[in-house]
Amino acid sequence: MANAVAKTHAPLGAVTILHAVDVFSHSFENVVEWYQSRKTRNELARLSDEQLDDIGLNRADITKF
């Protein structure tokens, strides 16, 4: 009995769709990360200098988030 080797190929356009979904997914992740950083910066900006000092930060450190 001969061994049959199955060669499978992705359907036409499947790779393009995969790349498009990948780009969308990474874009969405970047937006979520930006939003979380923005939220953190805003919360830290609301703290007093004394509160920031209590957690080991100063006003200049806020921009690093």
C-alpha beads as a LAMMPS data file, in Angstrom:
LAMMPS data file: protein, C-alpha beads

65 atoms
64 bonds

1 atom types
1 bond types

-500.0 500.0 xlo xhi
-500.0 500.0 ylo yhi
-500.0 500.0 zlo zhi

Masses

1 110.0

Atoms # bond

1 1 1 0.000 0.000 0.000
2 1 1 1.430 3.341 -0.995
3 1 1 1.684 6.102 1.554
4 1 1 -0.369 9.094 0.553
5 1 1 0.957 12.496 1.483
6 1 1 -1.783 15.020 1.982
7 1 1 -0.858 18.505 0.931
8 1 1 -3.143 21.095 2.378
9 1 1 -3.226 24.709 1.417
10 1 1 -5.039 27.563 3.035
11 1 1 -8.122 28.655 1.144
12 1 1 -7.703 31.643 -1.118
13 1 1 -7.694 34.800 0.985
14 1 1 -7.375 33.031 4.331
15 1 1 -3.856 34.331 4.931
16 1 1 -4.940 37.864 4.081
17 1 1 -7.854 37.594 6.486
18 1 1 -5.549 36.203 9.171
19 1 1 -3.192 39.163 8.747
20 1 1 -6.094 41.627 8.870
21 1 1 -7.434 40.052 12.059
22 1 1 -3.927 40.091 13.542
23 1 1 -3.515 43.803 12.767
24 1 1 -6.922 44.567 14.276
25 1 1 -6.140 42.489 17.366
26 1 1 -2.797 44.225 17.959
27 1 1 -4.375 47.631 17.367
28 1 1 -7.080 46.849 19.907
29 1 1 -4.467 45.689 22.445
30 1 1 -2.516 48.924 21.920
31 1 1 -5.632 51.023 22.503
32 1 1 -6.421 49.096 25.704
33 1 1 -2.841 49.557 26.933
34 1 1 -2.938 53.288 26.118
35 1 1 -6.269 53.676 27.923
36 1 1 -4.988 51.898 31.032
37 1 1 -1.854 54.070 31.076
38 1 1 -3.972 57.187 30.640
39 1 1 -6.220 56.132 33.515
40 1 1 -3.188 55.488 35.746
41 1 1 -1.672 58.883 34.898
42 1 1 -4.963 60.650 35.644
43 1 1 -5.361 58.880 38.994
44 1 1 -1.778 59.694 39.995
45 1 1 -2.231 63.322 38.941
46 1 1 -5.132 63.626 41.391
47 1 1 -2.913 62.691 44.337
48 1 1 -1.262 65.340 46.472
49 1 1 2.518 65.689 46.560
50 1 1 2.492 64.122 50.026
51 1 1 0.514 61.105 48.794
52 1 1 2.860 60.681 45.846
53 1 1 5.825 60.844 48.206
54 1 1 4.218 58.124 50.354
55 1 1 4.283 55.741 47.384
56 1 1 7.762 56.812 46.311
57 1 1 6.805 58.993 43.348
58 1 1 6.899 62.655 42.419
59 1 1 5.070 64.686 39.760
60 1 1 7.780 64.061 37.155
61 1 1 7.347 60.291 37.548
62 1 1 3.713 60.434 36.433
63 1 1 4.683 60.945 32.790
64 1 1 6.550 57.609 32.835
65 1 1 3.270 55.698 33.070

Bonds

1 1 1 2
2 1 2 3
3 1 3 4
4 1 4 5
5 1 5 6
6 1 6 7
7 1 7 8
8 1 8 9
9 1 9 10
10 1 10 11
11 1 11 12
12 1 12 13
13 1 13 14
14 1 14 15
15 1 15 16
16 1 16 17
17 1 17 18
18 1 18 19
19 1 19 20
20 1 20 21
21 1 21 22
22 1 22 23
23 1 23 24
24 1 24 25
25 1 25 26
26 1 26 27
27 1 27 28
28 1 28 29
29 1 29 30
30 1 30 31
31 1 31 32
32 1 32 33
33 1 33 34
34 1 34 35
35 1 35 36
36 1 36 37
37 1 37 38
38 1 38 39
39 1 39 40
40 1 40 41
41 1 41 42
42 1 42 43
43 1 43 44
44 1 44 45
45 1 45 46
46 1 46 47
47 1 47 48
48 1 48 49
49 1 49 50
50 1 50 51
51 1 51 52
52 1 52 53
53 1 53 54
54 1 54 55
55 1 55 56
56 1 56 57
57 1 57 58
58 1 58 59
59 1 59 60
60 1 60 61
61 1 61 62
62 1 62 63
63 1 63 64
64 1 64 65
